[in-house]
Amino acid sequence: MARILIVDDTPGNMVLTCMMLESEGHTLFCAECARDGIDIARSESPDLVLMDVQMPEMDGIEAVAILKGDPRTRAIAVVALTACVMKGDRERMLAAGFDGYIEKPIDYVNFVAEIRRLVGPQQTSGQE
């Protein structure tokens, strides 16, 4: 199973995301702010980071730049998990350094498929 870090400042979003990923058997790390997420990514080296984009103090775009600029974390896939769903937002997030883009509200089937794509079939539960 994959080791996944979720960075989201909204408790309800965190609970929902954790429930979906736990049902797939993944090991989870959670952070309520970008700075804590960066620290956890550096210390735990997760396989994947799901990063909220709109957060106080430091947004996900600034955080992904830090992660991708750090030799210890640059190889970790970082996915924007965001309510920014206007035309051009996906392209803006990918241009900012994110390795993927998942829209909120989360569609379970698409979410699980994207996680499997990002972490590879060898690290998923194999459930459909």
Secondary structure, 3 states (H helix, E strand, C coil): CCEEEEECCCHHHHHHHHHHHHHCCCEEEEECCHHHHHHHHHHHCCCEEEEECCCCCCCHHHHHHHHHHCCCCCCCEEEEEECCCCCCHHHHHHHCCCCEEEECCCCHHHHHHHHHHHHCHHHCCCCC
